[in-house]
Amino acid sequence: MFELRNISAGYSGTQVLRGVNLKIPASSVVALLGPNGAGKTTLLRVATGLLKPTSGQLLIDGEDVTGAAPHKLVEKGVCHVPEGRGVFRSLSVRDNLLLQAVKGDQSEALNRAVTAFPRLGERMAQTAGTMSGGEQQMLALARAYIQKPRFILLDEVSMGLAPKVVDEIFAFLEMLAREGASLLLVEQYVTRALAAADFVFLLNRGSVAFAGQPAEIDAEELAERYVGAGH
Ligand SMILES: Nc1ncnc2c1ncn2[C@@H]1O[C@H](COP(=O)(O)OP(=O)(O)OP(=O)(O)O)[C@@H](O)[C@H]1O
């Protein structure tokens, strides 16, 4: 269980998050929705240790990890897939994957990546930056998967991708949750996020405006009121 408890945070005097409570249980997908500027990315930055909260706690399986450096959280199984795909564009697909592998486990890491996304297997020698947006996102997700993360925080992974690729990516994310991971999915793609999620949090102006199950939400109304285009 990954938990943010009463978190407030911001940037040099500007408060963005105001007393946010959010839980990501094991083996579940939690969608974090909300309009532009609501504070979703800021929340992910707090959750990954990149931004220290001004108050509140970050807990992993009940252990207080507030203020821990990002690499300490990585050691605890926290993995961040940032907006705009965290891949090294000038490196090959293979090198991108190997950089994520523990020494001695290189072939296992490559196998794991190809199991997740078979298409990457055909493109090992290709320079990552020359692949399509969808393929680069698959590579970013495969790099995360290699680390066998327990908590995966994803920022707009479906942004700008074709519906078929988005289907493939969501199927992969649901498989990660079935394997036991906890996922926090920041999404503009409301319908898709609600279909995949076990729990939904709606952030508005830095506060949680709704927390509950997808069935309690009217996706159309939500998209109109809070999220805007892209659903
Ligand atoms: N580095 C920064 N310095 C100062 N203010 C920032 C910084 N990053 C974000 N903000 C401000 O914090 C607020 C929340 O931004 P954030 O990126 O967390 O929202 P978001 O919900 O992820 O929005 P979007 O959907 O547009 O990405 C915004 O008003 C933004 O201008």
The ligand as an SDF file (V2000), in Angstrom:
LIG
                    3D

 31 33  0  0  0  0  0  0  0  0999 V2000
    8.2530   24.2210  -11.1790 N   0  0  0  0  0  0  0  0  0  0  0  0
    7.1850   24.9800  -10.9240 C   0  0  0  0  0  0  0  0  0  0  0  0
    7.3410   26.2160  -10.3700 N   0  0  0  0  0  0  0  0  0  0  0  0
    6.2570   26.9880  -10.0840 C   0  0  0  0  0  0  0  0  0  0  0  0
    4.9930   26.6100  -10.2980 N   0  0  0  0  0  0  0  0  0  0  0  0
    4.7670   25.4050  -10.8460 C   0  0  0  0  0  0  0  0  0  0  0  0
    5.8620   24.5340  -11.1820 C   0  0  0  0  0  0  0  0  0  0  0  0
    5.3300   23.3900  -11.7080 N   0  0  0  0  0  0  0  0  0  0  0  0
    3.9900   23.5570  -11.6900 C   0  0  0  0  0  0  0  0  0  0  0  0
    3.6450   24.7480  -11.1840 N   0  0  0  0  0  0  0  0  0  0  0  0
    2.2780   25.2760  -10.9950 C   0  0  0  0  0  0  0  0  0  0  0  0
    1.5720   24.3930  -10.1380 O   0  0  0  0  0  0  0  0  0  0  0  0
    0.2180   24.2450  -10.5650 C   0  0  0  0  0  0  0  0  0  0  0  0
   -0.1060   22.7650  -10.7570 C   0  0  0  0  0  0  0  0  0  0  0  0
    0.6440   22.2480  -11.8420 O   0  0  0  0  0  0  0  0  0  0  0  0
    0.6960   20.6980  -12.2090 P   0  0  0  0  0  0  0  0  0  0  0  0
    1.6460   20.5360  -13.3430 O   0  0  0  0  0  0  0  0  0  0  0  0
    0.9350   19.9200  -10.9840 O   0  0  0  0  0  0  0  0  0  0  0  0
   -0.8060   20.4560  -12.6780 O   0  0  0  0  0  0  0  0  0  0  0  0
   -1.4090   19.2600  -13.5410 P   0  0  0  0  0  0  0  0  0  0  0  0
   -2.7070   18.9130  -12.8830 O   0  0  0  0  0  0  0  0  0  0  0  0
   -0.4260   18.1800  -13.7130 O   0  0  0  0  0  0  0  0  0  0  0  0
   -1.6950   19.9850  -14.8950 O   0  0  0  0  0  0  0  0  0  0  0  0
   -1.5610   19.4480  -16.4220 P   0  0  0  0  0  0  0  0  0  0  0  0
   -2.7260   18.5250  -16.6170 O   0  0  0  0  0  0  0  0  0  0  0  0
   -1.6920   20.7140  -17.1970 O   0  0  0  0  0  0  0  0  0  0  0  0
   -0.2190   18.7990  -16.5570 O   0  0  0  0  0  0  0  0  0  0  0  0
    0.0790   25.0840  -11.8190 C   0  0  0  0  0  0  0  0  0  0  0  0
   -0.5080   26.2940  -11.4700 O   0  0  0  0  0  0  0  0  0  0  0  0
    1.4910   25.2740  -12.2940 C   0  0  0  0  0  0  0  0  0  0  0  0
    1.6510   26.4990  -12.9590 O   0  0  0  0  0  0  0  0  0  0  0  0
  1  2  1  0
  2  3  1  0
  2  7  2  0
  3  4  2  0
  4  5  1  0
  5  6  2  0
  6  7  1  0
  6 10  1  0
  7  8  1  0
  8  9  2  0
  9 10  1  0
 10 11  1  0
 11 12  1  0
 11 30  1  0
 12 13  1  0
 13 14  1  0
 13 28  1  0
 14 15  1  0
 15 16  1  0
 16 17  2  0
 16 18  1  0
 16 19  1  0
 19 20  1  0
 20 21  2  0
 20 22  1  0
 20 23  1  0
 23 24  1  0
 24 25  2  0
 24 26  1  0
 24 27  1  0
 28 29  1  0
 28 30  1  0
 30 31  1  0
M  END
$$$$
